[in-house]
Amino acid sequence: MITLPKEWKIYSNSIRDRCRDLIEYNIWGGIELIKFDAWRHNFKTDEEKYFSACILDSLIYRSNSQTYSLINQMLYINLNNMFRILGETDLQNFPACLIDRSNDPLVRLVPAITSYHPPTKSSTEILRFMKRHFRVWENWIVNPWNIEAEIKKGVRAFIFIDDFLGTGQQFVEVITDSSLEDIIKTSLIAYAPLTAHSQGIEHLNTNFPQLKMTYSEKLSKNAHSFFSNFFKDEQDEAKAFYLDMLSQRGINYEAGNQFGWGDMELTFAFEHAAPDNSLQLLHLRHSNWDPLFNR
């Protein structure tokens, strides 16, 4: 059982009111008050209500408008800086070259998917945002398994687009599925998630040192692990409380996914989806549980 602070109700009410203001003023665009209240009603006891307030206090939420800002930074700042550092002077016109339909820019955007992923994968959603709001032409987007054929056509650079990098394992699967291990060593291939966790960055840098990487924002274990930040002196008790709370609702977990995939303990979500590295109680849909976000 977790310890309730003496003035937990004041804290809980203040977090509730702050979140409602963020929703009503459309700063948290995409969240409806009715859905927010339904999620809060999942929590019944005083300890559960306090726990939910801690979750909301730690929540990092990126509305679609904020996601567009992350994309803008990625296209106009991060990738341009990367090309400049690499000495790729022919790509200094990026990303304007992706809008031009008359001249092949010899650079391609690539969704971070495998051949067995569904078309609803979140990286394809980010590419839809790029087409719709940044006028990127669809002809300059290719799938990972087409990269080798594009290289033979003279394409010089491939940029994998994604919304979130967690452990890095999913992107390893993308590389393996399309047999890109050797191509990474000889071609300019970059991975550009909007948000990246330090664990995934380290994993990919270690296993694929020739892979270029850039991101718009970075998360870390020290700063963004929920239990270590909000229950520093009783992490084991808080984790046991969390699992018991959901177990009482008949909710089970996959191995390695008790506290978000890779045990990352994140409380992070985009408007279009919450990554599976976040705690399941944010996006879980169950007969005994209403989600706050889509998965």
C-alpha positions as semicolon CSV with decimal commas, in nm:
position;residue;x (nm);y (nm);z (nm)
1;M;0,000;0,000;0,000
2;I;0,125;0,349;-0,082
3;T;0,141;0,624;0,180
4;L;-0,113;0,904;0,145
5;P;0,035;1,251;0,204
6;K;-0,146;1,456;0,467
7;E;-0,291;1,702;0,215
8;W;-0,338;1,460;-0,073
9;K;-0,693;1,582;-0,148
10;I;-0,574;1,940;-0,202
11;Y;-0,301;1,809;-0,434
12;S;-0,544;1,583;-0,622
13;N;-0,801;1,858;-0,671
14;S;-0,540;2,106;-0,790
15;I;-0,411;1,857;-1,051
16;R;-0,768;1,783;-1,161
17;D;-0,843;2,155;-1,204
18;R;-0,517;2,220;-1,389
19;C;-0,588;1,937;-1,634
20;R;-0,943;2,056;-1,694
21;D;-0,812;2,405;-1,769
22;L;-0,560;2,262;-2,017
23;I;-0,843;2,075;-2,189
24;E;-1,094;2,361;-2,187
25;Y;-0,838;2,608;-2,325
26;N;-0,748;2,354;-2,594
27;I;-0,384;2,332;-2,486
28;W;-0,448;1,959;-2,448
29;G;-0,628;1,948;-2,783
30;G;-0,787;1,614;-2,865
31;I;-0,885;1,523;-2,507
32;E;-1,253;1,562;-2,423
33;L;-1,359;1,642;-2,068
34;I;-1,605;1,352;-2,074
35;K;-1,322;1,111;-2,157
36;F;-1,096;1,268;-1,895
37;D;-1,362;1,232;-1,625
38;A;-1,438;0,875;-1,732
39;W;-1,069;0,787;-1,692
40;R;-1,053;0,945;-1,346
41;H;-1,357;0,742;-1,242
42;N;-1,150;0,425;-1,290
43;F;-0,988;0,509;-0,956
44;K;-1,206;0,426;-0,654
45;T;-1,018;0,434;-0,322
46;D;-0,838;0,735;-0,174
47;E;-0,502;0,574;-0,256
48;E;-0,610;0,514;-0,614
49;K;-0,731;0,871;-0,655
50;Y;-0,400;1,003;-0,524
51;F;-0,217;0,767;-0,760
52;S;-0,416;0,898;-1,056
53;A;-0,326;1,256;-0,961
54;C;0,044;1,161;-0,965
55;I;-0,002;1,009;-1,311
56;L;-0,164;1,327;-1,442
57;D;0,100;1,545;-1,276
58;S;0,375;1,353;-1,457
59;L;0,193;1,329;-1,793
60;I;0,372;1,458;-2,103
61;Y;0,107;1,511;-2,371
62;R;0,163;1,616;-2,730
63;S;-0,149;1,738;-2,909
64;N;-0,155;1,732;-3,288
65;S;-0,061;2,101;-3,293
66;Q;0,242;2,028;-3,076
67;T;0,327;1,728;-3,292
68;Y;0,328;1,955;-3,599
69;S;0,578;2,175;-3,415
70;L;0,800;1,873;-3,350
71;I;0,776;1,781;-3,720
72;N;0,862;2,138;-3,820
73;Q;1,171;2,130;-3,599
74;M;1,269;1,792;-3,742
75;L;1,236;1,898;-4,106
76;Y;1,367;2,253;-4,093
77;I;1,627;2,237;-3,817
78;N;1,738;1,889;-3,707
79;L;1,775;1,725;-4,048
80;N;1,924;2,037;-4,206
81;N;2,183;2,053;-3,929
82;M;2,260;1,684;-3,976
83;F;2,316;1,727;-4,351
84;R;2,537;2,031;-4,287
85;I;2,751;1,845;-4,033
86;L;2,783;1,550;-4,272
87;G;2,890;1,785;-4,550
88;E;2,594;1,693;-4,771
89;T;2,586;2,027;-4,952
90;D;2,352;1,893;-5,222
91;L;2,083;1,851;-4,954
92;Q;2,095;2,209;-4,823
93;N;1,763;2,274;-5,000
94;F;1,593;2,025;-4,769
95;P;1,299;2,005;-4,703
96;A;1,188;2,234;-4,988
97;C;1,314;1,968;-5,227
98;L;1,045;1,730;-5,094
99;I;0,772;1,970;-5,209
100;D;0,911;2,005;-5,563
101;R;0,733;1,758;-5,792
102;S;0,938;1,835;-6,103
103;N;1,287;1,746;-5,981
104;D;1,382;1,426;-5,800
105;P;1,552;1,534;-5,472
106;L;1,733;1,196;-5,454
107;V;1,624;1,170;-5,090
108;R;1,340;0,957;-4,962
109;L;1,131;0,951;-4,645
110;V;1,064;0,602;-4,509
111;P;0,810;0,479;-4,254
112;A;0,963;0,280;-3,968
113;I;0,760;-0,034;-4,041
114;T;0,815;-0,399;-4,123
115;S;0,643;-0,590;-4,399
116;Y;0,405;-0,740;-4,141
117;H;0,307;-0,415;-3,965
118;P;-0,047;-0,281;-4,024
119;P;-0,091;0,040;-4,228
120;T;-0,214;0,211;-3,910
121;K;0,135;0,206;-3,758
122;S;0,213;0,541;-3,593
123;S;0,509;0,623;-3,818
124;T;0,275;0,623;-4,118
125;E;0,053;0,868;-3,928
126;I;0,345;1,110;-3,898
127;L;0,409;1,079;-4,270
128;R;0,041;1,157;-4,332
129;F;0,087;1,471;-4,123
130;M;0,389;1,561;-4,338
131;K;0,193;1,516;-4,660
132;R;-0,115;1,701;-4,536
133;H;0,041;1,991;-4,345
134;F;0,394;2,020;-4,489
135;R;0,313;1,944;-4,855
136;V;0,563;1,659;-4,883
137;W;0,497;1,479;-5,212
138;E;0,397;1,116;-5,181
139;N;0,637;1,005;-5,457
140;W;0,930;1,086;-5,229
141;I;0,808;0,833;-4,968
142;V;0,910;0,467;-5,003
143;N;0,885;0,154;-4,790
144;P;1,197;0,004;-4,627
145;W;1,195;-0,302;-4,852
146;N;1,226;-0,075;-5,158
147;I;1,544;0,100;-5,043
148;E;1,785;-0,123;-5,237
149;A;1,594;-0,062;-5,562
150;E;1,591;0,314;-5,493
151;I;1,968;0,315;-5,442
152;K;2,008;0,164;-5,791
153;K;1,804;0,460;-5,923
154;G;2,058;0,700;-5,771
155;V;1,879;0,799;-5,449
156;R;2,144;0,923;-5,204
157;A;1,970;0,952;-4,864
158;F;1,691;0,774;-4,676
159;I;1,526;0,918;-4,366
160;F;1,319;0,687;-4,148
161;I;1,032;0,881;-3,991
162;D;0,875;0,779;-3,660
163;D;0,687;0,935;-3,373
164;F;0,860;0,761;-3,081
165;L;1,179;0,570;-3,008
166;G;1,155;0,361;-2,691
167;T;1,385;0,064;-2,635
168;G;1,497;0,062;-2,998
169;Q;1,397;-0,301;-3,049
170;Q;1,117;-0,220;-3,294
171;F;1,355;-0,032;-3,522
172;V;1,598;-0,324;-3,506
173;E;1,311;-0,537;-3,638
174;V;1,260;-0,287;-3,922
175;I;1,629;-0,312;-4,018
176;T;1,628;-0,692;-4,000
177;D;1,300;-0,735;-4,188
178;S;1,429;-0,540;-4,491
179;S;1,790;-0,667;-4,464
180;L;1,936;-0,320;-4,421
181;E;2,232;-0,408;-4,197
182;D;2,492;-0,382;-4,475
183;I;2,318;-0,095;-4,657
184;I;2,346;0,120;-4,342
185;K;2,724;0,081;-4,362
186;T;2,750;0,212;-4,718
187;S;2,455;0,451;-4,765
188;L;2,326;0,762;-4,587
189;I;2,042;0,625;-4,377
190;A;1,902;0,828;-4,089
191;Y;1,647;0,750;-3,820
192;A;1,442;1,055;-3,717
193;P;1,185;0,992;-3,442
194;L;1,010;1,300;-3,307
195;T;1,066;1,189;-2,947
196;A;1,344;0,953;-2,841
197;H;1,434;0,782;-2,514
198;S;1,800;0,767;-2,414
199;Q;1,779;0,388;-2,377
200;G;1,679;0,342;-2,740
201;I;1,936;0,595;-2,861
202;E;2,214;0,406;-2,683
203;H;2,088;0,069;-2,809
204;L;2,085;0,178;-3,174
205;N;2,417;0,367;-3,151
206;T;2,580;0,054;-3,006
207;N;2,440;-0,191;-3,261
208;F;2,441;0,032;-3,571
209;P;2,715;0,294;-3,530
210;Q;2,687;0,400;-3,897
211;L;2,317;0,482;-3,859
212;K;2,261;0,858;-3,840
213;M;2,012;0,973;-3,578
214;T;1,830;1,293;-3,489
215;Y;1,522;1,373;-3,279
216;S;1,316;1,674;-3,173
217;E;1,297;1,591;-2,801
218;K;1,469;1,345;-2,570
219;L;1,346;1,153;-2,266
220;S;1,562;0,977;-2,007
221;K;1,523;0,723;-1,729
222;N;1,633;0,963;-1,456
223;A;1,392;1,238;-1,555
224;H;1,092;1,049;-1,690
225;S;1,050;0,720;-1,501
226;F;0,723;0,755;-1,313
227;F;0,779;0,544;-1,003
228;S;1,133;0,664;-0,932
229;N;1,022;1,027;-0,960
230;F;0,690;1,022;-0,773
231;F;0,748;0,738;-0,525
232;K;1,120;0,769;-0,468
233;D;1,117;0,620;-0,117
234;E;0,858;0,347;-0,181
235;Q;0,899;0,238;-0,541
236;D;0,843;-0,131;-0,469
237;E;0,527;-0,056;-0,273
238;A;0,394;0,173;-0,546
239;K;0,461;-0,082;-0,819
240;A;0,292;-0,356;-0,618
241;F;-0,004;-0,124;-0,555
242;Y;-0,031;-0,046;-0,927
243;L;-0,030;-0,411;-1,032
244;D;-0,274;-0,509;-0,759
245;M;-0,511;-0,228;-0,858
246;L;-0,534;-0,352;-1,216
247;S;-0,537;-0,717;-1,112
248;Q;-0,851;-0,647;-0,912
249;R;-1,011;-0,537;-1,241
250;G;-0,912;-0,863;-1,407
251;I;-0,643;-0,699;-1,620
252;N;-0,342;-0,911;-1,717
253;Y;-0,007;-0,819;-1,871
254;E;0,230;-0,950;-2,131
255;A;0,573;-1,045;-1,999
256;G;0,800;-0,739;-1,996
257;N;0,508;-0,500;-2,022
258;Q;0,402;-0,455;-1,662
259;F;0,528;-0,099;-1,642
260;G;0,528;-0,008;-2,009
261;W;0,729;-0,198;-2,266
262;G;1,091;-0,225;-2,152
263;D;0,979;-0,127;-1,800
264;M;1,027;0,238;-1,896
265;E;0,751;0,361;-1,660
266;L;0,662;0,645;-1,898
267;T;0,355;0,867;-1,881
268;F;0,379;1,003;-2,234
269;A;0,120;1,028;-2,511
270;F;0,058;1,186;-2,848
271;E;-0,294;1,283;-2,947
272;H;-0,287;1,018;-3,220
273;A;-0,157;0,739;-2,993
274;A;0,026;0,652;-2,672
275;P;0,346;0,447;-2,714
276;D;0,347;0,103;-2,554
277;N;0,641;0,217;-2,336
278;S;0,389;0,419;-2,134
279;L;0,199;0,271;-1,840
280;Q;-0,093;0,070;-1,969
281;L;-0,346;0,246;-1,750
282;L;-0,323;0,545;-1,987
283;H;-0,434;0,359;-2,299
284;L;-0,580;0,032;-2,172
285;R;-0,929;-0,050;-2,301
286;H;-1,104;-0,313;-2,090
287;S;-1,453;-0,395;-1,969
288;N;-1,341;-0,261;-1,629
289;W;-1,124;0,025;-1,751
290;D;-1,182;0,335;-1,966
291;P;-0,870;0,464;-2,150
292;L;-0,754;0,824;-2,159
293;F;-0,570;0,777;-2,491
294;N;-0,577;0,551;-2,793
295;R;-0,309;0,291;-2,839
